[in-house]
Amino acid sequence: MSMDTDFSSINYQFLLKAREIAKQDPEMVALLLGIPKELAEPLANTSASALTSIIQIKEPLLTLRSEVWWWERLFKALNEGNQDEINAILEHACFVTTSPLGGMD
């Protein structure tokens, strides 16, 4: 996916706001991100500084995706501060955002 627009700061602001919502209303953030409610807690526990890693993704994250495994992996790596894992996840973000529904086809 080739993008002329850099969505990195929008992605960061979006996830910061989603994190705030996750702290107050896990069901709402689950609907917003298209993730299971169980992933609201890892997002709520992710620090703002850990979320800065997301700025490496230039493609928009504002699209709903059903690839739950990707969100699980991202939140876990961010919360653990595992930069190697974060880098690996971010390198493959464009494939996840353009994959068919479910990412398994």
N, CA, C and O atoms as CSV, one atom per row, in Angstrom:
chain,resi,resn,atom,element,x,y,z
A,1,MET,N,N,0.846,-1.167,0.000
A,1,MET,CA,C,0.000,0.000,0.000
A,1,MET,C,C,0.891,1.229,0.000
A,1,MET,O,O,1.662,1.444,0.935
A,2,SER,N,N,0.789,2.013,-1.016
A,2,SER,CA,C,1.585,3.226,-1.107
A,2,SER,C,C,0.708,4.408,-0.724
A,2,SER,O,O,-0.354,4.625,-1.307
A,3,MET,N,N,1.164,5.161,0.257
A,3,MET,CA,C,0.393,6.300,0.734
A,3,MET,C,C,1.176,7.579,0.498
A,3,MET,O,O,2.368,7.654,0.798
A,4,ASP,N,N,0.493,8.594,-0.047
A,4,ASP,CA,C,1.112,9.902,-0.199
A,4,ASP,C,C,1.037,10.683,1.109
A,4,ASP,O,O,1.828,11.598,1.339
A,5,THR,N,N,0.096,10.324,1.949
A,5,THR,CA,C,-0.114,11.015,3.210
A,5,THR,C,C,0.462,10.187,4.348
A,5,THR,O,O,0.290,8.969,4.392
A,6,ASP,N,N,1.134,10.843,5.249
A,6,ASP,CA,C,1.723,10.190,6.422
A,6,ASP,C,C,0.724,10.270,7.570
A,6,ASP,O,O,0.442,11.357,8.073
A,7,PHE,N,N,0.188,9.125,7.985
A,7,PHE,CA,C,-0.807,9.061,9.040
A,7,PHE,C,C,-0.198,8.804,10.410
A,7,PHE,O,O,-0.933,8.561,11.367
A,8,SER,N,N,1.133,8.851,10.533
A,8,SER,CA,C,1.790,8.455,11.776
A,8,SER,C,C,1.305,9.234,12.992
A,8,SER,O,O,1.025,8.632,14.028
A,9,SER,N,N,1.198,10.546,12.894
A,9,SER,CA,C,0.762,11.325,14.058
A,9,SER,C,C,-0.726,11.113,14.336
A,9,SER,O,O,-1.153,11.127,15.491
A,10,ILE,N,N,-1.502,10.920,13.293
A,10,ILE,CA,C,-2.930,10.636,13.467
A,10,ILE,C,C,-3.105,9.291,14.162
A,10,ILE,O,O,-3.923,9.158,15.072
A,11,ASN,N,N,-2.333,8.293,13.729
A,11,ASN,CA,C,-2.395,6.978,14.365
A,11,ASN,C,C,-2.085,7.082,15.854
A,11,ASN,O,O,-2.770,6.483,16.683
A,12,TYR,N,N,-1.055,7.843,16.181
A,12,TYR,CA,C,-0.651,8.005,17.578
A,12,TYR,C,C,-1.766,8.673,18.388
A,12,TYR,O,O,-2.131,8.197,19.464
A,13,GLN,N,N,-2.297,9.769,17.867
A,13,GLN,CA,C,-3.369,10.474,18.569
A,13,GLN,C,C,-4.612,9.596,18.699
A,13,GLN,O,O,-5.293,9.612,19.724
A,14,PHE,N,N,-4.892,8.845,17.661
A,14,PHE,CA,C,-6.045,7.931,17.667
A,14,PHE,C,C,-5.898,6.889,18.773
A,14,PHE,O,O,-6.838,6.650,19.531
A,15,LEU,N,N,-4.728,6.272,18.866
A,15,LEU,CA,C,-4.530,5.252,19.897
A,15,LEU,C,C,-4.448,5.848,21.294
A,15,LEU,O,O,-4.848,5.203,22.263
A,16,LEU,N,N,-3.935,7.066,21.412
A,16,LEU,CA,C,-3.958,7.731,22.722
A,16,LEU,C,C,-5.398,7.925,23.196
A,16,LEU,O,O,-5.726,7.649,24.350
A,17,LYS,N,N,-6.236,8.394,22.304
A,17,LYS,CA,C,-7.641,8.595,22.659
A,17,LYS,C,C,-8.321,7.254,22.913
A,17,LYS,O,O,-9.114,7.130,23.845
A,18,ALA,N,N,-8.021,6.261,22.101
A,18,ALA,CA,C,-8.591,4.927,22.311
A,18,ALA,C,C,-8.165,4.373,23.668
A,18,ALA,O,O,-8.948,3.699,24.338
A,19,ARG,N,N,-6.940,4.650,24.071
A,19,ARG,CA,C,-6.443,4.207,25.380
A,19,ARG,C,C,-7.259,4.847,26.499
A,19,ARG,O,O,-7.624,4.174,27.463
A,20,GLU,N,N,-7.546,6.143,26.377
A,20,GLU,CA,C,-8.372,6.826,27.376
A,20,GLU,C,C,-9.765,6.188,27.459
A,20,GLU,O,O,-10.302,5.971,28.546
A,21,ILE,N,N,-10.325,5.899,26.300
A,21,ILE,CA,C,-11.653,5.275,26.264
A,21,ILE,C,C,-11.588,3.879,26.872
A,21,ILE,O,O,-12.504,3.469,27.585
A,22,ALA,N,N,-10.519,3.154,26.598
A,22,ALA,CA,C,-10.368,1.792,27.129
A,22,ALA,C,C,-10.374,1.790,28.653
A,22,ALA,O,O,-10.865,0.844,29.270
A,23,LYS,N,N,-9.837,2.828,29.256
A,23,LYS,CA,C,-9.805,2.925,30.716
A,23,LYS,C,C,-11.206,3.138,31.296
A,23,LYS,O,O,-11.498,2.686,32.403
A,24,GLN,N,N,-12.063,3.822,30.549
A,24,GLN,CA,C,-13.392,4.171,31.046
A,24,GLN,C,C,-14.491,3.246,30.528
A,24,GLN,O,O,-15.446,2.948,31.246
A,25,ASP,N,N,-14.355,2.796,29.288
A,25,ASP,CA,C,-15.423,2.023,28.666
A,25,ASP,C,C,-14.831,0.976,27.713
A,25,ASP,O,O,-14.758,1.204,26.506
A,26,PRO,N,N,-14.409,-0.172,28.259
A,26,PRO,CA,C,-13.790,-1.205,27.432
A,26,PRO,C,C,-14.666,-1.665,26.264
A,26,PRO,O,O,-14.154,-1.969,25.186
A,27,GLU,N,N,-15.965,-1.715,26.473
A,27,GLU,CA,C,-16.856,-2.149,25.392
A,27,GLU,C,C,-16.840,-1.161,24.229
A,27,GLU,O,O,-16.879,-1.563,23.066
A,28,MET,N,N,-16.783,0.119,24.542
A,28,MET,CA,C,-16.756,1.145,23.500
A,28,MET,C,C,-15.487,1.051,22.671
A,28,MET,O,O,-15.543,1.115,21.442
A,29,VAL,N,N,-14.334,0.900,23.333
A,29,VAL,CA,C,-13.087,0.827,22.582
A,29,VAL,C,C,-13.022,-0.465,21.766
A,29,VAL,O,O,-12.420,-0.493,20.692
A,30,ALA,N,N,-13.633,-1.518,22.267
A,30,ALA,CA,C,-13.680,-2.764,21.503
A,30,ALA,C,C,-14.434,-2.561,20.196
A,30,ALA,O,O,-14.012,-3.035,19.141
A,31,LEU,N,N,-15.550,-1.852,20.279
A,31,LEU,CA,C,-16.317,-1.540,19.065
A,31,LEU,C,C,-15.539,-0.610,18.145
A,31,LEU,O,O,-15.524,-0.798,16.929
A,32,LEU,N,N,-14.900,0.382,18.725
A,32,LEU,CA,C,-14.148,1.365,17.945
A,32,LEU,C,C,-13.016,0.722,17.149
A,32,LEU,O,O,-12.826,1.023,15.970
A,33,LEU,N,N,-12.270,-0.163,17.800
A,33,LEU,CA,C,-11.119,-0.794,17.146
A,33,LEU,C,C,-11.467,-2.101,16.455
A,33,LEU,O,O,-10.669,-2.625,15.677
A,34,GLY,N,N,-12.656,-2.633,16.734
A,34,GLY,CA,C,-13.020,-3.925,16.162
A,34,GLY,C,C,-12.236,-5.059,16.802
A,34,GLY,O,O,-11.844,-6.012,16.129
A,35,ILE,N,N,-12.010,-4.949,18.112
A,35,ILE,CA,C,-11.240,-5.953,18.846
A,35,ILE,C,C,-12.116,-6.552,19.945
A,35,ILE,O,O,-13.127,-5.958,20.321
A,36,PRO,N,N,-11.735,-7.727,20.465
A,36,PRO,CA,C,-12.471,-8.271,21.604
A,36,PRO,C,C,-12.305,-7.375,22.829
A,36,PRO,O,O,-11.281,-6.712,22.992
A,37,LYS,N,N,-13.306,-7.365,23.673
A,37,LYS,CA,C,-13.283,-6.535,24.884
A,37,LYS,C,C,-12.076,-6.861,25.761
A,37,LYS,O,O,-11.585,-5.990,26.479
A,38,GLU,N,N,-11.599,-8.091,25.712
A,38,GLU,CA,C,-10.462,-8.502,26.532
A,38,GLU,C,C,-9.180,-7.735,26.186
A,38,GLU,O,O,-8.271,-7.652,27.012
A,39,LEU,N,N,-9.099,-7.180,24.985
A,39,LEU,CA,C,-7.910,-6.429,24.585
A,39,LEU,C,C,-7.954,-4.977,25.039
A,39,LEU,O,O,-6.974,-4.249,24.881
A,40,ALA,N,N,-9.073,-4.552,25.600
A,40,ALA,CA,C,-9.168,-3.175,26.097
A,40,ALA,C,C,-8.212,-2.970,27.269
A,40,ALA,O,O,-7.609,-1.904,27.393
A,41,GLU,N,N,-8.069,-3.972,28.124
A,41,GLU,CA,C,-7.190,-3.823,29.285
A,41,GLU,C,C,-5.723,-3.656,28.886
A,41,GLU,O,O,-5.058,-2.761,29.408
A,42,PRO,N,N,-5.189,-4.490,27.974
A,42,PRO,CA,C,-3.797,-4.247,27.561
A,42,PRO,C,C,-3.598,-2.863,26.945
A,42,PRO,O,O,-2.562,-2.234,27.156
A,43,LEU,N,N,-4.580,-2.391,26.190
A,43,LEU,CA,C,-4.468,-1.050,25.621
A,43,LEU,C,C,-4.502,-0.002,26.730
A,43,LEU,O,O,-3.699,0.931,26.722
A,44,ALA,N,N,-5.409,-0.142,27.670
A,44,ALA,CA,C,-5.524,0.812,28.770
A,44,ALA,C,C,-4.244,0.875,29.596
A,44,ALA,O,O,-3.915,1.921,30.156
A,45,ASN,N,N,-3.526,-0.237,29.673
A,45,ASN,CA,C,-2.300,-0.306,30.469
A,45,ASN,C,C,-1.047,0.104,29.698
A,45,ASN,O,O,0.044,0.138,30.267
A,46,THR,N,N,-1.189,0.410,28.429
A,46,THR,CA,C,-0.046,0.819,27.616
A,46,THR,C,C,0.259,2.292,27.883
A,46,THR,O,O,-0.632,3.139,27.821
A,47,SER,N,N,1.510,2.585,28.175
A,47,SER,CA,C,1.886,3.978,28.458
A,47,SER,C,C,1.890,4.804,27.171
A,47,SER,O,O,2.035,4.273,26.070
A,48,ALA,N,N,1.729,6.103,27.339
A,48,ALA,CA,C,1.766,7.014,26.191
A,48,ALA,C,C,3.122,6.935,25.502
A,48,ALA,O,O,3.201,6.998,24.275
A,49,SER,N,N,4.189,6.799,26.284
A,49,SER,CA,C,5.522,6.721,25.678
A,49,SER,C,C,5.683,5.431,24.882
A,49,SER,O,O,6.348,5.429,23.846
A,50,ALA,N,N,5.089,4.339,25.345
A,50,ALA,CA,C,5.160,3.084,24.582
A,50,ALA,C,C,4.400,3.219,23.265
A,50,ALA,O,O,4.804,2.653,22.249
A,51,LEU,N,N,3.310,3.963,23.287
A,51,LEU,CA,C,2.522,4.147,22.067
A,51,LEU,C,C,3.260,4.951,20.999
A,51,LEU,O,O,2.867,4.922,19.833
A,52,THR,N,N,4.312,5.663,21.370
A,52,THR,CA,C,5.036,6.439,20.361
A,52,THR,C,C,5.639,5.545,19.285
A,52,THR,O,O,5.925,6.020,18.187
A,53,SER,N,N,5.836,4.270,19.573
A,53,SER,CA,C,6.348,3.344,18.558
A,53,SER,C,C,5.421,3.260,17.359
A,53,SER,O,O,5.848,2.919,16.256
A,54,ILE,N,N,4.157,3.571,17.575
A,54,ILE,CA,C,3.167,3.469,16.513
A,54,ILE,C,C,3.422,4.477,15.398
A,54,ILE,O,O,2.921,4.302,14.287
A,55,ILE,N,N,4.191,5.530,15.672
A,55,ILE,CA,C,4.426,6.540,14.640
A,55,ILE,C,C,5.253,6.008,13.474
A,55,ILE,O,O,5.382,6.675,12.448
A,56,GLN,N,N,5.806,4.819,13.627
A,56,GLN,CA,C,6.531,4.208,12.519
A,56,GLN,C,C,5.582,3.712,11.429
A,56,GLN,O,O,6.002,3.478,10.295
A,57,ILE,N,N,4.307,3.553,11.774
A,57,ILE,CA,C,3.310,3.114,10.788
A,57,ILE,C,C,2.784,4.341,10.062
A,57,ILE,O,O,2.150,5.204,10.670
A,58,LYS,N,N,3.039,4.416,8.798
A,58,LYS,CA,C,2.616,5.569,7.993
A,58,LYS,C,C,1.207,5.384,7.429
A,58,LYS,O,O,0.520,6.364,7.140
A,59,GLU,N,N,0.773,4.120,7.271
A,59,GLU,CA,C,-0.556,3.827,6.755
A,59,GLU,C,C,-1.581,4.073,7.859
A,59,GLU,O,O,-1.255,3.942,9.039
A,60,PRO,N,N,-2.806,4.426,7.498
A,60,PRO,CA,C,-3.818,4.717,8.520
A,60,PRO,C,C,-4.235,3.477,9.301
A,60,PRO,O,O,-4.445,2.409,8.725
A,61,LEU,N,N,-4.352,3.629,10.617
A,61,LEU,CA,C,-4.897,2.579,11.468
A,61,LEU,C,C,-6.381,2.819,11.731
A,61,LEU,O,O,-7.000,2.107,12.522
A,62,LEU,N,N,-6.936,3.805,11.077
A,62,LEU,CA,C,-8.321,4.188,11.314
A,62,LEU,C,C,-9.303,3.321,10.559
A,62,LEU,O,O,-10.481,3.662,10.452
A,63,THR,N,N,-8.836,2.212,10.038
A,63,THR,CA,C,-9.726,1.283,9.370
A,63,THR,C,C,-9.975,0.115,10.303
A,63,THR,O,O,-9.067,-0.341,10.998
A,64,LEU,N,N,-11.197,-0.361,10.315
A,64,LEU,CA,C,-11.498,-1.525,11.154
A,64,LEU,C,C,-10.824,-2.754,10.566
A,64,LEU,O,O,-10.808,-2.954,9.351
A,65,ARG,N,N,-10.276,-3.558,11.436
A,65,ARG,CA,C,-9.676,-4.807,10.990
A,65,ARG,C,C,-10.057,-5.888,11.978
A,65,ARG,O,O,-10.276,-5.623,13.160
A,66,SER,N,N,-10.132,-7.091,11.486
A,66,SER,CA,C,-10.528,-8.187,12.366
A,66,SER,C,C,-9.337,-9.058,12.748
A,66,SER,O,O,-9.514,-10.132,13.322
A,67,GLU,N,N,-8.151,-8.614,12.441
A,67,GLU,CA,C,-6.958,-9.377,12.767
A,67,GLU,C,C,-6.621,-9.216,14.243
A,67,GLU,O,O,-5.695,-8.486,14.596
A,68,VAL,N,N,-7.360,-9.886,15.092
A,68,VAL,CA,C,-7.201,-9.786,16.537
A,68,VAL,C,C,-5.776,-10.137,16.946
A,68,VAL,O,O,-5.216,-9.517,17.851
A,69,TRP,N,N,-5.195,-11.119,16.288
A,69,TRP,CA,C,-3.836,-11.547,16.645
A,69,TRP,C,C,-2.846,-10.395,16.528
A,69,TRP,O,O,-1.908,-10.298,17.319
A,70,TRP,N,N,-3.051,-9.512,15.533
A,70,TRP,CA,C,-2.138,-8.393,15.345
A,70,TRP,C,C,-2.222,-7.434,16.524
A,70,TRP,O,O,-1.196,-7.000,17.049
A,71,TRP,N,N,-3.452,-7.100,16.946
A,71,TRP,CA,C,-3.637,-6.205,18.087
A,71,TRP,C,C,-3.083,-6.831,19.363
A,71,TRP,O,O,-2.426,-6.151,20.151
A,72,GLU,N,N,-3.343,-8.118,19.573
A,72,GLU,CA,C,-2.813,-8.805,20.757
A,72,GLU,C,C,-1.295,-8.709,20.792
A,72,GLU,O,O,-0.701,-8.373,21.816
A,73,ARG,N,N,-0.687,-9.007,19.666
A,73,ARG,CA,C,0.780,-8.981,19.577
A,73,ARG,C,C,1.326,-7.570,19.801
A,73,ARG,O,O,2.321,-7.395,20.505
A,74,LEU,N,N,0.681,-6.566,19.209
A,74,LEU,CA,C,1.125,-5.183,19.364
A,74,LEU,C,C,1.027,-4.725,20.813
A,74,LEU,O,O,1.994,-4.196,21.360
A,75,PHE,N,N,-0.138,-4.924,21.444
A,75,PHE,CA,C,-0.316,-4.471,22.825
A,75,PHE,C,C,0.652,-5.178,23.768
A,75,PHE,O,O,1.197,-4.558,24.682
A,76,LYS,N,N,0.864,-6.463,23.549
A,76,LYS,CA,C,1.787,-7.213,24.404
A,76,LYS,C,C,3.210,-6.657,24.273
A,76,LYS,O,O,3.881,-6.418,25.276
A,77,ALA,N,N,3.659,-6.455,23.044
A,77,ALA,CA,C,5.013,-5.945,22.814
A,77,ALA,C,C,5.181,-4.540,23.382
A,77,ALA,O,O,6.215,-4.227,23.973
A,78,LEU,N,N,4.172,-3.694,23.206
A,78,LEU,CA,C,4.251,-2.333,23.742
A,78,LEU,C,C,4.326,-2.346,25.261
A,78,LEU,O,O,5.111,-1.608,25.856
A,79,ASN,N,N,3.509,-3.184,25.887
A,79,ASN,CA,C,3.497,-3.240,27.347
A,79,ASN,C,C,4.764,-3.855,27.917
A,79,ASN,O,O,5.185,-3.498,29.018
A,80,GLU,N,N,5.372,-4.769,27.186
A,80,GLU,CA,C,6.621,-5.381,27.642
A,80,GLU,C,C,7.832,-4.534,27.286
A,80,GLU,O,O,8.932,-4.776,27.782
A,81,GLY,N,N,7.630,-3.539,26.426
A,81,GLY,CA,C,8.751,-2.706,25.987
A,81,GLY,C,C,9.726,-3.477,25.118
A,81,GLY,O,O,10.910,-3.145,25.069
A,82,ASN,N,N,9.245,-4.495,24.436
A,82,ASN,CA,C,10.077,-5.351,23.594
A,82,ASN,C,C,10.248,-4.696,22.221
A,82,ASN,O,O,9.458,-4.939,21.309
A,83,GLN,N,N,11.279,-3.871,22.082
A,83,GLN,CA,C,11.463,-3.077,20.869
A,83,GLN,C,C,11.689,-3.934,19.629
A,83,GLN,O,O,11.234,-3.572,18.544
A,84,ASP,N,N,12.385,-5.064,19.766
A,84,ASP,CA,C,12.587,-5.943,18.603
A,84,ASP,C,C,11.250,-6.464,18.086
A,84,ASP,O,O,11.009,-6.491,16.880
A,85,GLU,N,N,10.397,-6.873,18.998
A,85,GLU,CA,C,9.070,-7.368,18.618
A,85,GLU,C,C,8.221,-6.234,18.041
A,85,GLU,O,O,7.528,-6.425,17.041
A,86,ILE,N,N,8.272,-5.070,18.659
A,86,ILE,CA,C,7.535,-3.906,18.145
A,86,ILE,C,C,7.978,-3.606,16.716
A,86,ILE,O,O,7.145,-3.380,15.839
A,87,ASN,N,N,9.276,-3.605,16.486
A,87,ASN,CA,C,9.796,-3.341,15.143
A,87,ASN,C,C,9.298,-4.372,14.139
A,87,ASN,O,O,8.923,-4.019,13.021
A,88,ALA,N,N,9.291,-5.639,14.530
A,88,ALA,CA,C,8.820,-6.694,13.631
A,88,ALA,C,C,7.337,-6.502,13.305
A,88,ALA,O,O,6.923,-6.654,12.156
A,89,ILE,N,N,6.561,-6.173,14.304
A,89,ILE,CA,C,5.123,-5.955,14.099
A,89,ILE,C,C,4.897,-4.763,13.175
A,89,ILE,O,O,4.083,-4.829,12.254
A,90,LEU,N,N,5.611,-3.689,13.423
A,90,LEU,CA,C,5.427,-2.478,12.629
A,90,LEU,C,C,5.886,-2.663,11.187
A,90,LEU,O,O,5.303,-2.080,10.273
A,91,GLU,N,N,6.924,-3.467,10.977
A,91,GLU,CA,C,7.384,-3.744,9.614
A,91,GLU,C,C,6.317,-4.443,8.792
A,91,GLU,O,O,6.270,-4.294,7.571
A,92,HIS,N,N,5.466,-5.199,9.451
A,92,HIS,CA,C,4.444,-5.970,8.744
A,92,HIS,C,C,3.065,-5.319,8.793
A,92,HIS,O,O,2.090,-5.906,8.323
A,93,ALA,N,N,2.971,-4.130,9.349
A,93,ALA,CA,C,1.672,-3.466,9.500
A,93,ALA,C,C,0.973,-3.247,8.165
A,93,ALA,O,O,-0.245,-3.400,8.076
A,94,CYS,N,N,1.712,-2.896,7.142
A,94,CYS,CA,C,1.070,-2.633,5.842
A,94,CYS,C,C,0.431,-3.890,5.277
A,94,CYS,O,O,-0.563,-3.806,4.556
A,95,PHE,N,N,0.988,-5.057,5.594
A,95,PHE,CA,C,0.390,-6.296,5.113
A,95,PHE,C,C,-0.909,-6.597,5.846
A,95,PHE,O,O,-1.850,-7.130,5.259
A,96,VAL,N,N,-0.957,-6.261,7.111
A,96,VAL,CA,C,-2.159,-6.483,7.903
A,96,VAL,C,C,-3.258,-5.539,7.460
A,96,VAL,O,O,-4.416,-5.944,7.360
A,97,THR,N,N,-2.917,-4.281,7.191
A,97,THR,CA,C,-3.940,-3.310,6.821
A,97,THR,C,C,-4.510,-3.570,5.433
A,97,THR,O,O,-5.593,-3.086,5.106
A,98,THR,N,N,-3.797,-4.323,4.623
A,98,THR,CA,C,-4.289,-4.581,3.262
A,98,THR,C,C,-4.718,-6.034,3.070
A,98,THR,O,O,-5.116,-6.417,1.970
A,99,SER,N,N,-4.644,-6.835,4.109
A,99,SER,CA,C,-5.007,-8.234,3.969
A,99,SER,C,C,-6.525,-8.405,3.895
A,99,SER,O,O,-7.273,-7.528,4.325
A,100,PRO,N,N,-6.979,-9.543,3.347
A,100,PRO,CA,C,-8.417,-9.808,3.312
A,100,PRO,C,C,-8.970,-9.894,4.730
A,100,PRO,O,O,-8.216,-10.063,5.689
A,101,LEU,N,N,-10.272,-9.777,4.856
A,101,LEU,CA,C,-10.928,-9.853,6.146
A,101,LEU,C,C,-10.441,-11.062,6.916
A,101,LEU,O,O,-10.501,-12.185,6.415
A,102,GLY,N,N,-9.963,-10.846,8.121
A,102,GLY,CA,C,-9.464,-11.927,8.959
A,102,GLY,C,C,-7.985,-12.152,8.796
A,102,GLY,O,O,-7.366,-12.745,9.679
A,103,GLY,N,N,-7.384,-11.705,7.701
A,103,GLY,CA,C,-5.962,-11.821,7.510
A,103,GLY,C,C,-5.460,-13.236,7.348
A,103,GLY,O,O,-4.251,-13.466,7.385
A,104,MET,N,N,-6.357,-14.193,7.168
A,104,MET,CA,C,-5.935,-15.582,7.122
A,104,MET,C,C,-6.037,-16.177,5.725
A,104,MET,O,O,-5.647,-17.328,5.533
A,105,ASP,N,N,-6.543,-15.443,4.750
A,105,ASP,CA,C,-6.691,-15.976,3.394
A,105,ASP,C,C,-5.402,-15.925,2.624
A,105,ASP,O,O,-5.358,-16.337,1.465
